Amino acid sequence: MIEPEQLPGWILWQNDDVVVLNKPGWVVCHPSKRGPWSSLVGALREFLAAPTLHLVTRLDRETSGVVVVARHPLAARRYQMAMQNRRVEKTYLALLAGELKDEIEVNEPMMRDEKSSVAVKRRVAAADEVGAESAQTRFAPLAVKNGFTLARVQPHTGRTHQIRVHATHLGHPVVGDKLYGPDDSLYLEFAREGWTPRLAAALPLRRQALHAARVRFLDDGLGDFTAPAPEDLTAFAREKMGLDLATTWAG
């Protein structure tokens, strides 16, 4: 649950059209049955006393970073049209398992993995498979050390779980990923029981190490928003890789 006093510290920028937030990695975007203070949008509605808000960008619960929320339908349409017309550039920071030496563009279609016991799981698919959707992601290593990679990731399409699926396809899953990491049964165990000793032994971080660091709209007046990396990722990079994210990440 979100405490009311937490929310102001997450706001990166706002005007009469939008509110831009740096979402923590433990917060869901969409309203839930647990009440308004259980989701980013619900809490923001309460905080702003706004009857309706519109999510322009959204992130998985365990992904932190920039989220853009429109205050009214006209603003929502402007931003959503920019998204639809691919007039936006998104840049993520990811901590990956293993050492990715070279920059690479992954151009692999994706679809739901019907063989997995986890209904939300996706997989890389053959281009001619029914239901496969095109997906392109660029991975650029910024630092490689001690069996981990800090990467700048730029998705050119917006498929569900795209970065995580493509990272696993490369053999370098996102650190802490319960669904696409070493064993997808960890995801089911976490859903049932929360953080367990088995998860702690299998995953070096409590959540997936993925952060939406920058969202840049290319149309005039829509904005260019950046979010500093959160403390859990900063601490991991410092302790496991000897990195200072503030100096390594150049935007």
C-alpha positions as CSV (number, residue, x, y, z in Angstrom):
1,M,0.0,0.0,0.0
2,I,1.1,3.5,-0.8
3,E,1.3,6.0,2.0
4,P,0.0,9.5,1.1
5,E,3.2,11.2,2.2
6,Q,5.3,9.0,-0.2
7,L,3.6,10.2,-3.4
8,P,4.9,13.8,-3.6
9,G,8.5,12.6,-3.6
10,W,7.8,10.5,-6.7
11,I,6.6,13.5,-8.9
12,L,9.3,14.5,-11.3
13,W,7.3,17.2,-13.2
14,Q,3.7,18.4,-13.7
15,N,1.6,21.0,-15.4
16,D,-2.1,21.4,-16.3
17,D,-1.9,18.5,-18.8
18,V,0.3,15.7,-17.3
19,V,1.9,14.5,-14.1
20,V,5.2,12.6,-14.6
21,L,6.4,10.3,-11.8
22,N,9.3,8.1,-10.9
23,K,7.5,4.9,-10.0
24,P,9.1,2.6,-7.4
25,G,9.6,-1.0,-8.3
26,W,7.0,-2.3,-5.8
27,V,4.1,-0.2,-7.1
28,V,1.5,-1.4,-9.6
29,C,0.2,1.2,-12.2
30,H,-3.4,0.1,-12.6
31,P,-6.2,0.4,-10.0
32,S,-6.8,-2.8,-8.0
33,K,-9.5,-4.3,-5.8
34,R,-7.5,-3.3,-2.7
35,G,-8.5,0.3,-3.0
36,P,-7.1,3.6,-4.4
37,W,-3.9,3.6,-2.3
38,S,-2.9,0.2,-3.7
39,S,-1.9,1.5,-7.2
40,L,-0.1,4.5,-8.7
41,V,-3.2,5.8,-10.6
42,G,-5.5,5.3,-7.7
43,A,-3.2,7.0,-5.2
44,L,-2.6,9.9,-7.6
45,R,-6.4,10.4,-8.1
46,E,-6.7,10.7,-4.3
47,F,-3.7,13.0,-4.0
48,L,-4.9,15.3,-6.8
49,A,-8.6,15.0,-6.0
50,A,-9.0,14.1,-9.7
51,P,-12.0,11.9,-10.7
52,T,-10.3,10.7,-13.8
53,L,-6.7,10.2,-14.9
54,H,-5.2,8.6,-18.0
55,L,-2.1,6.4,-18.1
56,V,0.0,7.4,-21.1
57,T,2.9,5.1,-20.3
58,R,2.9,2.1,-18.0
59,L,5.4,-0.2,-16.4
60,D,5.3,-3.7,-14.9
61,R,5.0,-3.7,-11.2
62,E,8.7,-4.5,-10.6
63,T,10.0,-2.1,-13.2
64,S,10.8,1.3,-11.8
65,G,11.0,4.7,-13.6
66,V,9.2,7.2,-15.7
67,V,5.4,7.0,-15.9
68,V,3.4,9.7,-17.6
69,V,-0.2,10.3,-16.5
70,A,-2.5,12.7,-18.4
71,R,-4.9,14.9,-16.4
72,H,-7.6,15.2,-19.0
73,P,-8.8,13.4,-22.3
74,L,-7.3,16.0,-24.7
75,A,-3.8,15.7,-23.2
76,A,-4.2,11.9,-23.1
77,R,-5.0,11.9,-26.9
78,R,-2.0,14.0,-27.8
79,Y,0.4,11.8,-25.9
80,Q,-1.2,8.6,-27.0
81,M,-1.1,9.6,-30.6
82,A,2.6,10.3,-30.2
83,M,3.0,6.8,-28.8
84,Q,0.9,5.3,-31.6
85,N,2.9,7.1,-34.3
86,R,6.2,6.0,-32.6
87,R,7.1,9.6,-31.9
88,V,8.7,8.7,-28.6
89,E,12.0,7.3,-27.5
90,K,12.3,5.1,-24.4
91,T,15.6,4.3,-22.7
92,Y,15.9,1.8,-19.9
93,L,18.7,0.8,-17.6
94,A,19.0,-2.9,-17.0
95,L,21.3,-5.0,-14.9
96,L,21.8,-8.3,-16.8
97,A,23.2,-11.7,-15.7
98,G,26.4,-12.5,-17.5
99,E,28.7,-10.3,-19.5
100,L,27.3,-8.9,-22.7
101,K,30.4,-7.6,-24.5
102,D,29.0,-5.9,-27.6
103,E,26.0,-3.8,-28.6
104,I,23.3,-5.8,-30.3
105,E,20.0,-5.3,-32.0
106,V,17.5,-8.1,-31.2
107,N,14.9,-8.4,-33.9
108,E,12.8,-11.4,-32.8
109,P,9.0,-11.7,-32.9
110,M,7.2,-12.6,-29.7
111,M,4.0,-14.4,-28.6
112,R,2.4,-15.9,-25.6
113,D,4.1,-19.1,-24.3
114,E,1.3,-21.6,-24.3
115,K,3.5,-24.3,-22.9
116,S,4.4,-22.4,-19.8
117,S,2.4,-22.9,-16.6
118,V,2.5,-19.2,-16.1
119,A,-0.2,-17.6,-18.2
120,V,1.4,-14.2,-18.6
121,K,4.7,-15.6,-19.9
122,R,5.9,-14.7,-23.5
123,R,8.6,-16.2,-25.7
124,V,10.5,-15.5,-28.8
125,A,8.6,-17.0,-31.8
126,A,9.3,-17.9,-35.4
127,A,8.2,-15.1,-37.6
128,D,5.6,-17.2,-39.4
129,E,3.9,-18.5,-36.2
130,V,0.3,-17.5,-35.9
131,G,0.0,-14.8,-33.3
132,A,3.6,-13.7,-33.4
133,E,4.2,-10.0,-33.2
134,S,7.3,-8.2,-34.4
135,A,9.6,-6.8,-31.7
136,Q,12.9,-5.0,-31.8
137,T,15.2,-4.1,-28.9
138,R,18.7,-2.6,-28.8
139,F,21.1,-3.5,-26.0
140,A,24.2,-1.5,-25.4
141,P,26.6,-2.5,-22.6
142,L,27.7,0.5,-20.5
143,A,29.8,-1.5,-18.0
144,V,30.7,-5.2,-17.7
145,K,32.2,-6.6,-14.5
146,N,32.1,-9.5,-12.1
147,G,29.6,-11.5,-14.2
148,F,27.1,-8.8,-14.7
149,T,26.3,-6.2,-17.3
150,L,24.9,-2.7,-16.9
151,A,23.1,-2.0,-20.2
152,R,21.3,0.8,-21.9
153,V,18.2,-0.7,-23.5
154,Q,16.0,0.9,-26.2
155,P,12.9,-0.9,-27.3
156,H,11.7,0.1,-30.8
157,T,8.4,-1.6,-30.3
158,G,6.2,-1.9,-27.2
159,R,5.3,-5.6,-26.7
160,T,4.5,-6.9,-23.3
161,H,7.6,-8.0,-21.4
162,Q,9.7,-7.3,-24.5
163,I,12.9,-6.3,-22.9
164,R,12.8,-9.2,-20.5
165,V,12.0,-11.7,-23.2
166,H,14.8,-10.4,-25.5
167,A,17.3,-10.3,-22.7
168,T,16.6,-14.0,-21.9
169,H,16.8,-14.8,-25.6
170,L,20.4,-13.3,-25.6
171,G,21.3,-15.6,-22.7
172,H,21.5,-12.5,-20.3
173,P,18.2,-12.4,-18.4
174,V,17.5,-9.3,-16.3
175,V,18.8,-9.7,-12.8
176,G,16.1,-10.7,-10.3
177,D,13.6,-11.7,-13.0
178,K,11.2,-14.2,-11.4
179,L,9.4,-15.0,-14.7
180,Y,12.2,-15.1,-17.3
181,G,15.1,-15.8,-15.1
182,P,16.5,-19.2,-13.9
183,D,13.1,-20.9,-13.2
184,D,9.6,-19.5,-13.9
185,S,8.2,-21.6,-11.0
186,L,9.8,-18.8,-8.8
187,Y,7.1,-16.5,-10.1
188,L,4.3,-18.8,-9.0
189,E,6.0,-19.3,-5.6
190,F,6.3,-15.6,-5.1
191,A,2.7,-15.1,-6.0
192,R,1.6,-17.7,-3.4
193,E,4.1,-17.1,-0.6
194,G,6.0,-13.9,-1.2
195,W,9.8,-13.7,-0.8
196,T,11.0,-17.1,0.3
197,P,14.4,-18.6,1.1
198,R,14.3,-20.4,-2.3
199,L,13.8,-17.2,-4.1
200,A,16.6,-15.5,-2.1
201,A,19.0,-18.4,-3.1
202,A,18.1,-18.2,-6.7
203,L,17.8,-14.4,-7.3
204,P,20.5,-11.8,-6.4
205,L,17.9,-9.1,-6.2
206,R,14.3,-9.0,-4.8
207,R,12.9,-7.5,-8.0
208,Q,13.7,-7.3,-11.7
209,A,16.6,-4.8,-12.2
210,L,14.9,-2.8,-14.9
211,H,14.4,1.0,-14.8
212,A,12.7,3.3,-17.3
213,A,15.3,6.0,-17.1
214,R,14.1,8.3,-19.9
215,V,11.0,8.9,-22.0
216,R,11.5,11.5,-24.8
217,F,8.6,12.6,-26.9
218,L,9.6,13.9,-30.3
219,D,6.6,16.2,-30.9
220,D,7.1,19.8,-29.7
221,G,5.8,20.6,-26.2
222,L,5.3,17.0,-25.0
223,G,8.5,16.8,-23.0
224,D,11.6,14.9,-22.3
225,F,11.6,13.2,-18.9
226,T,14.3,11.4,-16.9
227,A,14.2,9.5,-13.7
228,P,17.3,8.8,-11.5
229,A,18.0,5.2,-10.8
230,P,16.5,4.0,-7.5
231,E,18.5,3.0,-4.4
232,D,18.2,-0.8,-4.8
233,L,19.7,-0.8,-8.3
234,T,22.3,1.8,-7.3
235,A,23.3,-0.4,-4.3
236,F,23.5,-3.5,-6.4
237,A,25.7,-1.9,-9.0
238,R,28.0,-0.5,-6.3
239,E,28.3,-3.7,-4.3
240,K,28.4,-6.3,-7.1
241,M,30.1,-4.3,-9.8
242,G,31.9,-1.5,-8.1
243,L,30.0,1.1,-10.2
244,D,28.5,4.5,-9.5
245,L,25.4,4.6,-11.6
246,A,25.3,8.4,-11.4
247,T,28.5,8.7,-13.3
248,T,28.2,5.5,-15.5
249,W,24.8,6.4,-16.8
250,A,25.1,9.4,-19.1
251,G,21.4,9.6,-20.2
